[in-house]
């Protein structure tokens, strides 16, 4: 029993587990950017872009369709190549939020940008979640998953608060989009640093075999055996943590 406990402690202190914290931080920052804009999207569409109230729901429907596509696409891409998908999705999201700054006063441009922005927003979900689960080597997968869901919610709250500060005490509603882009860009910066730390060899640290995160996902039922385990396991863990 003591040997097993010591093994778990050693795995928990491994460099992979240290990387959970940057993973949570990039989740907070990445999604804070989304909700800095989305929390005030109705006001932006009507007050800045000039859409009538009746046009808001169809535009949000387009955004929602993009969320569905982005969630599926992000899961498939993360299953194949996690790190490029993580970096790429955050970069595209930051670019999309920044591009919205130049589309605010053009109705056709806003409509064209809404769908792809939804795709970019939820394409980040699967790689962000899977990144944290992969770094939770040695146990605590369920806890790590719940912490990451909490990080998503914290990002939502921070984004809404930041957007309100920008509107009320800052440059105004037209500045919300580029502020959101900067927030997501900071999440991208954290992701790049974290990936570089992955490539850095651990000097003076004894290595030991910790349970493979993917195998633990299969054992705990968060992932089904087979090739689609990562994307499927991520979606299941997301659903379990949200329940």
DRENDO-1510 file (C-alpha; in Angstrom, 1 decimal, always signed):
<recs>
REC; n; res; u; v; w
REC; 1; UNK; +0.0; +0.0; +0.0 .
REC; 2; UNK; +2.8; +2.4; +0.9 .
REC; 3; UNK; +4.7; +1.5; -2.3 .
REC; 4; UNK; +1.6; +2.3; -4.4 .
REC; 5; UNK; +1.1; +5.6; -2.5 .
REC; 6; UNK; +4.7; +6.6; -3.1 .
REC; 7; UNK; +4.3; +5.8; -6.8 .
REC; 8; UNK; +1.3; +8.0; -7.1 .
REC; 9; UNK; +3.0; +10.9; -5.3 .
REC; 10; UNK; +6.0; +10.6; -7.7 .
REC; 11; UNK; +3.7; +10.6; -10.7 .
REC; 12; UNK; +1.8; +13.6; -9.4 .
REC; 13; UNK; +5.1; +15.5; -9.0 .
REC; 14; UNK; +6.2; +14.7; -12.5 .
REC; 15; UNK; +6.8; +17.4; -15.1 .
REC; 16; UNK; +3.7; +16.4; -16.9 .
REC; 17; UNK; +1.5; +17.2; -13.9 .
REC; 18; UNK; +3.2; +20.6; -13.5 .
REC; 19; UNK; +1.9; +21.4; -17.0 .
REC; 20; UNK; -1.7; +21.1; -15.8 .
REC; 21; UNK; -1.5; +24.6; -14.5 .
REC; 22; UNK; -0.6; +26.2; -17.8 .
REC; 23; UNK; -3.3; +24.1; -19.4 .
REC; 24; UNK; -5.9; +25.5; -17.1 .
REC; 25; UNK; -4.6; +29.0; -17.6 .
REC; 26; UNK; -4.8; +28.8; -21.4 .
REC; 27; UNK; -8.3; +27.5; -21.0 .
REC; 28; UNK; -9.3; +30.5; -18.9 .
REC; 29; UNK; -7.6; +33.1; -21.2 .
REC; 30; UNK; -8.8; +31.4; -24.4 .
REC; 31; UNK; -12.4; +31.4; -23.4 .
REC; 32; UNK; -12.3; +34.7; -21.7 .
REC; 33; UNK; -11.7; +36.2; -25.1 .
REC; 34; UNK; -14.8; +34.5; -26.6 .
REC; 35; UNK; -17.1; +35.7; -23.9 .
REC; 36; UNK; -15.7; +39.2; -23.8 .
REC; 37; UNK; -17.5; +39.6; -27.1 .
REC; 38; UNK; -20.3; +37.1; -26.9 .
REC; 39; UNK; -21.7; +38.5; -23.7 .
REC; 40; UNK; -22.5; +41.7; -25.5 .
REC; 41; UNK; -23.0; +40.4; -29.0 .
REC; 42; UNK; -26.7; +41.6; -29.1 .
REC; 43; UNK; -25.7; +45.1; -28.2 .
REC; 44; UNK; -22.8; +45.1; -30.7 .
REC; 45; UNK; -25.0; +43.9; -33.5 .
REC; 46; UNK; -27.8; +46.4; -32.9 .
REC; 47; UNK; -25.9; +49.5; -31.6 .
REC; 48; UNK; -22.7; +49.2; -33.6 .
REC; 49; UNK; -23.4; +47.2; -36.7 .
REC; 50; UNK; -26.9; +48.6; -37.1 .
REC; 51; UNK; -28.9; +45.3; -37.3 .
REC; 52; UNK; -32.6; +45.4; -36.3 .
REC; 53; UNK; -33.6; +43.4; -33.3 .
REC; 54; UNK; -35.3; +40.8; -35.4 .
REC; 55; UNK; -32.0; +40.0; -37.2 .
REC; 56; UNK; -30.2; +39.1; -34.0 .
REC; 57; UNK; -31.7; +35.6; -33.5 .
REC; 58; UNK; -30.8; +34.4; -37.1 .
REC; 59; UNK; -27.3; +35.7; -36.8 .
REC; 60; UNK; -26.9; +33.9; -33.4 .
REC; 61; UNK; -28.3; +30.8; -35.1 .
REC; 62; UNK; -25.4; +31.0; -37.6 .
REC; 63; UNK; -23.0; +31.4; -34.7 .
REC; 64; UNK; -24.5; +28.4; -33.0 .
REC; 65; UNK; -24.1; +26.2; -36.1 .
REC; 66; UNK; -20.5; +27.2; -36.2 .
REC; 67; UNK; -20.1; +26.1; -32.5 .
REC; 68; UNK; -21.4; +22.6; -33.4 .
REC; 69; UNK; -19.1; +22.3; -36.4 .
REC; 70; UNK; -16.2; +23.6; -34.4 .
REC; 71; UNK; -16.7; +21.1; -31.6 .
REC; 72; UNK; -16.8; +18.2; -34.0 .
REC; 73; UNK; -13.8; +19.5; -36.1 .
REC; 74; UNK; -11.7; +20.3; -33.0 .
REC; 75; UNK; -12.3; +16.8; -31.6 .
REC; 76; UNK; -11.2; +15.1; -34.9 .
REC; 77; UNK; -8.2; +17.2; -35.3 .
REC; 78; UNK; -7.1; +16.9; -31.7 .
REC; 79; UNK; -7.4; +13.1; -32.0 .
REC; 80; UNK; -4.9; +13.2; -34.9 .
REC; 81; UNK; -2.4; +16.0; -33.8 .
REC; 82; UNK; -3.1; +17.6; -30.5 .
REC; 83; UNK; -0.4; +20.2; -30.3 .
REC; 84; UNK; -0.9; +21.8; -33.7 .
REC; 85; UNK; -4.7; +21.7; -33.2 .
REC; 86; UNK; -4.3; +23.5; -29.8 .
REC; 87; UNK; -2.0; +26.2; -31.2 .
REC; 88; UNK; -3.8; +26.5; -34.4 .
REC; 89; UNK; -7.3; +26.8; -32.9 .
REC; 90; UNK; -6.2; +29.5; -30.5 .
REC; 91; UNK; -4.4; +31.4; -33.2 .
REC; 92; UNK; -7.5; +31.3; -35.5 .
REC; 93; UNK; -9.7; +32.4; -32.7 .
REC; 94; UNK; -7.6; +35.4; -31.8 .
REC; 95; UNK; -7.4; +36.3; -35.5 .
REC; 96; UNK; -11.2; +36.0; -35.9 .
REC; 97; UNK; -11.8; +38.2; -32.9 .
REC; 98; UNK; -9.3; +40.8; -34.2 .
REC; 99; UNK; -10.9; +40.7; -37.7 .
REC; 100; UNK; -14.3; +41.4; -36.2 .
REC; 101; UNK; -12.9; +44.8; -35.2 .
REC; 102; UNK; -12.8; +45.8; -38.9 .
REC; 103; UNK; -16.2; +44.2; -39.7 .
REC; 104; UNK; -18.3; +45.9; -37.0 .
REC; 105; UNK; -19.7; +48.6; -39.3 .
REC; 106; UNK; -20.4; +46.3; -42.2 .
REC; 107; UNK; -23.4; +44.1; -42.0 .
REC; 108; UNK; -22.4; +41.6; -44.7 .
REC; 109; UNK; -18.9; +41.3; -43.2 .
REC; 110; UNK; -20.4; +40.6; -39.7 .
REC; 111; UNK; -22.7; +37.9; -41.1 .
REC; 112; UNK; -19.9; +36.2; -43.0 .
REC; 113; UNK; -17.6; +36.4; -39.9 .
REC; 114; UNK; -20.1; +35.1; -37.4 .
REC; 115; UNK; -20.2; +31.5; -38.5 .
REC; 116; UNK; -16.4; +31.0; -38.8 .
REC; 117; UNK; -16.0; +32.7; -35.4 .
REC; 118; UNK; -18.3; +30.1; -33.9 .
REC; 119; UNK; -16.2; +27.3; -35.5 .
REC; 120; UNK; -13.0; +28.8; -34.1 .
REC; 121; UNK; -14.5; +29.3; -30.6 .
REC; 122; UNK; -15.5; +25.7; -30.0 .
REC; 123; UNK; -12.7; +24.1; -32.0 .
REC; 124; UNK; -10.6; +25.0; -29.0 .
REC; 125; UNK; -12.7; +23.0; -26.5 .
REC; 126; UNK; -11.5; +19.5; -27.3 .
REC; 127; UNK; -7.7; +20.3; -27.5 .
REC; 128; UNK; -7.8; +22.4; -24.4 .
REC; 129; UNK; -9.6; +19.6; -22.5 .
REC; 130; UNK; -7.4; +16.8; -23.9 .
REC; 131; UNK; -4.2; +18.8; -23.1 .
REC; 132; UNK; -5.1; +18.9; -19.4 .
REC; 133; UNK; -6.2; +15.2; -19.3 .
REC; 134; UNK; -2.9; +14.2; -21.0 .
REC; 135; UNK; -0.9; +16.1; -18.4 .
REC; 136; UNK; -2.8; +14.5; -15.5 .
REC; 137; UNK; -0.5; +11.5; -15.5 .
REC; 138; UNK; -0.6; +9.4; -12.4 .
REC; 139; UNK; -4.2; +9.9; -11.5 .
REC; 140; UNK; -6.8; +12.5; -10.8 .
REC; 141; UNK; -8.2; +12.5; -14.4 .
REC; 142; UNK; -11.8; +13.1; -13.2 .
REC; 143; UNK; -10.6; +15.9; -10.9 .
REC; 144; UNK; -8.4; +17.5; -13.6 .
REC; 145; UNK; -11.4; +17.4; -16.0 .
REC; 146; UNK; -13.6; +19.1; -13.5 .
REC; 147; UNK; -10.9; +21.8; -12.9 .
REC; 148; UNK; -10.7; +22.4; -16.6 .
REC; 149; UNK; -14.5; +22.8; -16.9 .
REC; 150; UNK; -14.3; +25.3; -14.0 .
REC; 151; UNK; -11.5; +27.1; -15.9 .
REC; 152; UNK; -13.9; +27.4; -18.9 .
REC; 153; UNK; -16.6; +28.9; -16.6 .
REC; 154; UNK; -14.0; +31.2; -15.0 .
REC; 155; UNK; -13.0; +32.4; -18.4 .
REC; 156; UNK; -16.7; +33.1; -19.2 .
REC; 157; UNK; -17.1; +35.2; -16.1 .
REC; 158; UNK; -13.8; +37.1; -16.6 .
REC; 159; UNK; -14.7; +37.7; -20.2 .
REC; 160; UNK; -18.1; +39.1; -19.4 .
REC; 161; UNK; -16.6; +41.3; -16.6 .
REC; 162; UNK; -13.8; +42.6; -18.9 .
REC; 163; UNK; -16.2; +43.4; -21.7 .
REC; 164; UNK; -18.3; +45.4; -19.3 .
REC; 165; UNK; -15.3; +47.3; -18.0 .
REC; 166; UNK; -14.2; +48.2; -21.5 .
REC; 167; UNK; -17.7; +49.4; -22.4 .
REC; 168; UNK; -18.4; +51.4; -19.3 .
REC; 169; UNK; -15.0; +52.6; -18.2 .
REC; 170; UNK; -12.9; +52.1; -21.3 .
REC; 171; UNK; -12.8; +52.9; -25.0 .
REC; 172; UNK; -16.4; +51.7; -25.5 .
REC; 173; UNK; -18.2; +48.9; -27.4 .
REC; 174; UNK; -16.2; +49.2; -30.5 .
REC; 175; UNK; -13.0; +48.2; -28.6 .
REC; 176; UNK; -14.5; +45.0; -27.1 .
REC; 177; UNK; -13.4; +42.9; -30.1 .
REC; 178; UNK; -9.7; +43.8; -30.1 .
REC; 179; UNK; -9.5; +43.6; -26.3 .
REC; 180; UNK; -11.0; +40.0; -26.7 .
REC; 181; UNK; -8.4; +39.2; -29.3 .
REC; 182; UNK; -5.6; +40.3; -27.0 .
REC; 183; UNK; -6.9; +38.1; -24.2 .
REC; 184; UNK; -7.1; +35.1; -26.5 .
REC; 185; UNK; -3.6; +35.9; -27.8 .
REC; 186; UNK; -2.3; +35.8; -24.2 .
REC; 187; UNK; -3.8; +32.3; -24.0 .
REC; 188; UNK; -2.0; +31.4; -27.2 .
REC; 189; UNK; +1.3; +32.7; -25.7 .
REC; 190; UNK; +0.8; +30.5; -22.6 .
REC; 191; UNK; +0.2; +27.5; -24.9 .
REC; 192; UNK; +3.4; +28.2; -26.9 .
REC; 193; UNK; +5.4; +28.4; -23.7 .
REC; 194; UNK; +3.9; +25.2; -22.4 .
REC; 195; UNK; +4.6; +23.3; -25.5 .
REC; 196; UNK; +8.2; +24.5; -25.4 .
REC; 197; UNK; +8.5; +23.2; -21.9 .
REC; 198; UNK; +7.3; +19.9; -23.2 .
REC; 199; UNK; +10.3; +19.7; -25.5 .
REC; 200; UNK; +12.8; +20.7; -22.7 .
REC; 201; UNK; +14.5; +17.7; -21.1 .
REC; 202; UNK; +14.1; +17.4; -17.4 .
REC; 203; UNK; +17.6; +17.6; -15.8 .
REC; 204; UNK; +18.3; +15.8; -12.6 .
REC; 205; UNK; +14.8; +14.3; -12.4 .
REC; 206; UNK; +14.4; +10.6; -12.0 .
REC; 207; UNK; +11.9; +9.2; -14.5 .
REC; 208; UNK; +9.4; +6.5; -13.7 .
REC; 209; UNK; +6.7; +4.8; -15.5 .
REC; 210; UNK; +3.4; +6.5; -14.8 .
REC; 211; UNK; +0.0; +5.1; -16.1 .
REC; 212; UNK; -0.6; +6.4; -19.6 .
REC; 213; UNK; -3.4; +9.0; -19.5 .
REC; 214; UNK; -5.2; +7.5; -22.5 .
REC; 215; UNK; -5.1; +4.1; -20.9 .
REC; 216; UNK; -6.6; +5.5; -17.7 .
REC; 217; UNK; -9.3; +7.2; -19.7 .
REC; 218; UNK; -10.2; +3.8; -21.2 .
REC; 219; UNK; -10.1; +2.2; -17.8 .
REC; 220; UNK; -12.4; +4.8; -16.1 .
REC; 221; UNK; -14.8; +4.8; -19.0 .
REC; 222; UNK; -14.0; +8.4; -20.1 .
REC; 223; UNK; -12.8; +7.0; -23.4 .
REC; 224; UNK; -13.9; +4.0; -25.4 .
REC; 225; UNK; -11.2; +1.6; -26.7 .
REC; 226; UNK; -10.2; +2.1; -30.3 .
REC; 227; UNK; -8.8; +4.9; -32.5 .
REC; 228; UNK; -11.4; +7.5; -31.6 .
REC; 229; UNK; -10.7; +7.3; -27.9 .
REC; 230; UNK; -9.2; +10.8; -27.5 .
REC; 231; UNK; -12.0; +12.8; -29.1 .
REC; 232; UNK; -14.7; +10.6; -27.7 .
REC; 233; UNK; -13.1; +10.6; -24.3 .
REC; 234; UNK; -12.8; +14.3; -24.3 .
REC; 235; UNK; -16.5; +14.8; -25.1 .
REC; 236; UNK; -17.5; +12.3; -22.4 .
REC; 237; UNK; -15.3; +13.9; -19.8 .
REC; 238; UNK; -16.7; +17.3; -20.8 .
REC; 239; UNK; -20.3; +15.9; -20.3 .
REC; 240; UNK; -19.5; +14.2; -17.0 .
REC; 241; UNK; -17.8; +17.3; -15.6 .
REC; 242; UNK; -20.7; +19.5; -16.7 .
REC; 243; UNK; -23.3; +17.2; -15.1 .
</recs>
